[in-house]
Amino acid sequence: LDCSLFPKLQHIRVALNYIRNMSIPDEFVSLWRYLALAYENDSFVKSCPSDQEINWHWMRGGASAQQVLQLQKEKPKYSFEVPDYPR
């Protein structure tokens, strides 16, 4: 388990989707497989912040009060799904 890289990749994945409306391309098969390893690790899953917490962290300086309120009201979501690739 890469305790340094996995959280950074999760932050990139979640914030990229929320802030820029972009996602990691499906063609990045090795990266998705690497993320799948993280999502199979119980320690990572239990300690991972929700998508809302990650988004708030990266928006904290530029978020409007309405955006912060919306993030706080939403049910916590965790982006742990990956494209289905053969292993």
Backbone bond lengths (Angstrom), bond angles and torsions (degrees), N, CA, C in turn:
res aa  C-N    CA-C-N  psi(-1)  N-CA   C-N-CA  omega(-1)  CA-C   N-CA-C  phi
1 L - - - 1.459 - - 1.517 108.79 -
2 D 1.286 116.43 126.94 1.460 121.34 178.46 1.525 108.57 -94.27
3 C 1.325 115.70 95.38 1.470 121.49 -174.43 1.519 113.31 -68.80
4 S 1.299 117.96 -12.73 1.459 121.04 179.05 1.531 111.42 -95.85
5 L 1.312 116.73 -45.73 1.462 120.61 -173.74 1.529 113.86 -79.46
6 F 1.329 118.10 -39.61 1.466 120.32 -177.33 1.528 112.79 -56.07
7 P 1.334 119.84 -49.24 1.475 119.04 179.05 1.529 112.89 -62.06
8 K 1.313 117.15 -37.26 1.472 120.14 179.14 1.524 110.81 -64.51
9 L 1.322 116.63 -42.51 1.463 120.21 178.08 1.530 111.11 -64.06
10 Q 1.330 116.40 -37.70 1.463 119.79 178.32 1.530 110.71 -65.10
11 H 1.317 116.98 -42.33 1.465 120.94 177.61 1.528 110.47 -62.08
12 I 1.321 116.83 -43.67 1.469 120.60 178.64 1.524 109.86 -60.97
13 R 1.317 116.14 -47.28 1.467 120.36 -177.85 1.528 111.38 -59.79
14 V 1.314 116.95 -50.38 1.464 121.33 -174.30 1.529 111.59 -71.10
15 A 1.335 117.23 -49.12 1.468 120.75 -176.57 1.530 111.35 -67.84
16 L 1.313 117.30 -37.34 1.463 121.02 178.19 1.529 110.30 -59.47
17 N 1.313 115.57 -42.46 1.459 120.39 -179.95 1.523 111.37 -67.90
18 Y 1.322 117.76 -43.63 1.465 121.27 -175.26 1.526 112.66 -76.20
19 I 1.313 116.39 -47.15 1.466 120.71 -172.96 1.527 112.13 -82.22
20 R 1.320 117.09 -40.38 1.472 121.03 -175.76 1.528 113.98 -108.04
21 N 1.341 116.49 -3.11 1.459 121.49 -177.30 1.530 111.15 54.20
22 M 1.321 115.05 42.13 1.461 122.60 178.19 1.523 107.99 -125.80
23 S 1.304 115.74 162.47 1.459 119.23 176.93 1.522 109.75 -138.41
24 I 1.307 114.41 165.39 1.461 119.92 176.20 1.529 106.58 -67.91
25 P 1.318 118.12 126.14 1.474 120.20 -177.49 1.530 112.35 -59.79
26 D 1.317 116.04 141.71 1.464 121.41 178.23 1.524 111.95 -59.71
27 E 1.334 116.63 -24.53 1.467 120.34 -179.05 1.527 112.28 -68.38
28 F 1.307 118.01 -15.26 1.470 121.48 179.68 1.530 109.01 -82.68
29 V 1.315 114.91 62.29 1.460 122.34 -173.01 1.524 111.83 -56.75
30 S 1.309 118.00 -45.29 1.469 120.61 -178.18 1.521 111.67 -63.35
31 L 1.315 116.80 -38.55 1.464 120.35 178.06 1.523 110.74 -65.93
32 W 1.324 117.31 -42.77 1.458 120.53 178.25 1.532 111.31 -64.23
33 R 1.312 116.84 -39.17 1.471 119.67 177.52 1.524 110.45 -65.05
34 Y 1.314 115.89 -37.70 1.464 121.04 178.20 1.528 110.01 -64.81
35 L 1.330 116.73 -43.78 1.464 120.15 176.77 1.531 110.82 -63.60
36 A 1.324 117.16 -37.18 1.466 120.41 178.72 1.526 110.65 -59.85
37 L 1.325 117.36 -36.18 1.468 120.50 176.23 1.523 111.08 -61.56
38 A 1.321 116.47 -40.51 1.466 120.27 178.50 1.520 110.12 -63.35
39 Y 1.324 116.59 -43.77 1.457 120.98 -176.11 1.526 112.57 -71.02
40 E 1.314 116.87 -16.59 1.464 121.01 175.33 1.524 111.46 -86.58
41 N 1.319 116.65 -9.31 1.460 121.15 -177.83 1.527 109.93 -91.90
42 D 1.311 116.08 117.45 1.461 122.38 -176.48 1.531 112.50 -58.74
43 S 1.316 117.20 -39.90 1.472 120.53 -179.79 1.523 111.35 -63.21
44 F 1.313 116.70 -41.88 1.462 120.09 179.28 1.524 110.56 -65.58
45 V 1.315 116.74 -47.66 1.466 121.11 -177.00 1.530 110.91 -61.62
46 K 1.324 117.12 -43.04 1.472 120.52 -178.27 1.526 112.89 -69.82
47 S 1.318 117.69 -27.65 1.468 120.23 -176.87 1.529 113.33 -99.35
48 C 1.308 117.41 -4.23 1.465 121.26 -176.44 1.531 110.58 -74.21
49 P 1.329 117.67 131.34 1.467 119.19 176.03 1.531 110.54 -70.13
50 S 1.309 115.62 158.08 1.465 119.73 177.95 1.526 109.98 -67.15
51 D 1.312 115.18 162.49 1.467 120.08 177.03 1.530 110.53 -57.89
52 Q 1.333 116.56 -38.22 1.462 120.21 -179.45 1.526 111.29 -63.13
53 E 1.332 116.80 -41.57 1.470 119.89 178.70 1.529 111.29 -64.59
54 I 1.312 116.53 -41.55 1.466 120.72 178.36 1.525 110.07 -63.16
55 N 1.319 116.49 -45.96 1.463 120.14 -179.29 1.525 111.30 -63.94
56 W 1.314 116.65 -42.72 1.466 119.76 178.62 1.531 110.22 -60.96
57 H 1.323 116.62 -41.80 1.467 120.95 179.77 1.528 110.91 -56.48
58 W 1.315 116.89 -45.82 1.464 120.64 -176.00 1.520 113.62 -81.18
59 M 1.325 117.29 -15.86 1.465 120.58 179.34 1.523 112.56 -102.79
60 R 1.302 118.25 -4.97 1.468 121.96 -167.24 1.520 114.65 -48.56
61 G 1.303 119.48 -35.56 1.460 120.44 179.48 1.512 113.30 -82.61
62 G 1.333 117.11 -27.74 1.456 119.69 -173.73 1.513 114.49 -114.70
63 A 1.323 117.12 9.16 1.460 119.73 -178.39 1.520 110.79 -85.52
64 S 1.311 115.42 139.28 1.464 119.74 174.57 1.528 108.44 -78.67
65 A 1.308 116.18 162.92 1.467 120.68 177.94 1.525 110.15 -59.47
66 Q 1.318 116.71 -36.40 1.461 121.33 179.46 1.533 111.12 -65.09
67 Q 1.332 117.15 -41.24 1.466 120.55 178.58 1.522 110.75 -64.89
68 V 1.318 117.21 -42.60 1.466 121.15 179.30 1.523 109.76 -62.90
69 L 1.323 117.15 -44.40 1.458 121.63 178.90 1.522 110.89 -60.75
70 Q 1.321 116.61 -42.52 1.460 120.63 179.58 1.528 110.58 -61.87
71 L 1.327 117.26 -44.45 1.465 120.89 179.17 1.523 111.01 -62.45
72 Q 1.333 117.21 -37.31 1.461 121.11 -179.01 1.524 111.99 -71.48
73 K 1.320 117.52 -30.90 1.464 121.78 -177.41 1.524 112.75 -79.15
74 E 1.318 116.75 -27.94 1.462 120.54 -175.96 1.522 111.39 -67.18
75 K 1.319 114.79 145.70 1.458 120.46 173.00 1.526 107.57 -65.84
76 P 1.333 118.17 135.68 1.469 119.41 -178.62 1.529 111.86 -54.84
77 K 1.325 114.84 133.86 1.464 122.05 178.85 1.522 107.85 -121.13
78 Y 1.311 115.76 144.32 1.459 121.60 179.21 1.522 108.35 -128.28
79 S 1.310 117.10 117.49 1.468 121.98 -179.13 1.528 109.53 -86.02
80 F 1.321 114.91 91.53 1.461 120.56 179.58 1.527 112.24 -117.05
81 E 1.322 117.69 4.10 1.460 119.17 -178.96 1.529 109.81 -84.34
82 V 1.310 114.62 148.45 1.468 120.91 179.09 1.527 108.45 -133.01
83 P 1.339 117.04 155.84 1.471 118.79 174.43 1.528 110.07 -58.79
84 D 1.291 116.48 152.25 1.461 121.92 -177.69 1.524 110.05 -85.48
85 Y 1.328 115.17 102.62 1.462 121.35 179.04 1.519 108.81 -117.40
86 P 1.324 117.81 147.25 1.466 119.18 172.09 1.526 109.59 -65.02
87 R 1.300 116.20 144.02 1.475 120.16 -178.65 1.493 112.18 -99.70
